[in-house]
Amino acid sequence: MCRSIKTLRPPAIPEEATEEEMRAAALQYVRKVSGFRAPAAHNQEVFDRAVEEIAEATRRLMDGLEVRGAARV
């Protein structure tokens, strides 16, 4: 679906994903599903809210994942 979104968990990346990486992935997702690279002014608020909600869901997902065989921090 979103080929430009990269995997955010080890071993795909060597260390924990940053907030910036999670937000960038959320932005790419919202752009893809909405069909807008940049929303019109009347859609900006809902677009930004979706990015933040998806970024937060991504944080929770990453915090909850247990990758077996990965080094524990």
C-alpha positions in Angstrom: 0.0 0.0 0.0 2.4 2.7 1.2 5.7 1.6 -0.2 7.5 4.7 1.1 6.7 3.8 4.7 9.6 2.0 6.3 9.6 -0.6 9.0 10.1 1.1 12.3 11.2 -1.9 14.5 14.6 -3.6 14.9 16.2 -5.3 13.1 14.9 -3.1 10.1 16.4 -0.1 11.9 19.2 -0.5 14.4 17.7 1.4 17.3 14.3 2.5 18.5 12.2 4.6 16.1 12.2 8.3 16.8 9.1 10.4 17.2 10.0 12.1 13.9 10.1 8.7 12.1 6.8 7.7 13.5 5.1 11.0 12.6 6.6 10.8 9.0 5.1 7.3 8.6 1.7 8.6 9.9 1.9 11.5 7.5 2.6 9.2 4.5 -0.3 6.9 5.6 -2.8 9.9 5.8 -1.6 11.2 2.5 -2.1 7.8 0.8 -5.6 7.1 2.2 -6.8 10.7 1.7 -5.4 11.1 -1.7 -4.0 14.5 -0.8 -0.4 15.4 -0.5 -1.4 18.7 1.1 -5.0 19.3 2.1 -7.0 22.4 1.3 -7.3 24.9 4.1 -10.8 23.6 5.0 -9.4 20.1 5.5 -6.2 21.0 7.3 -7.5 20.5 10.8 -8.9 17.0 10.2 -5.8 16.0 8.2 -3.5 17.1 11.0 -5.6 15.4 13.7 -5.5 12.2 11.7 -1.7 12.4 11.5 -1.4 12.9 15.2 -3.8 10.1 16.1 -2.0 7.7 13.8 1.4 8.7 15.2 0.1 8.1 18.7 -1.3 4.7 17.7 2.1 3.9 16.2 3.9 4.9 19.4 1.6 2.6 21.4 2.2 -0.2 18.9 6.0 0.2 19.0 6.0 0.4 22.8 3.9 -2.8 23.1 5.8 -5.0 20.5 8.1 -7.7 21.8 10.6 -8.7 19.2 11.9 -12.1 20.0 15.6 -12.5 19.7 16.3 -8.8 19.8 18.6 -7.3 22.3 16.7 -5.8 25.3 17.4 -2.2 26.2 
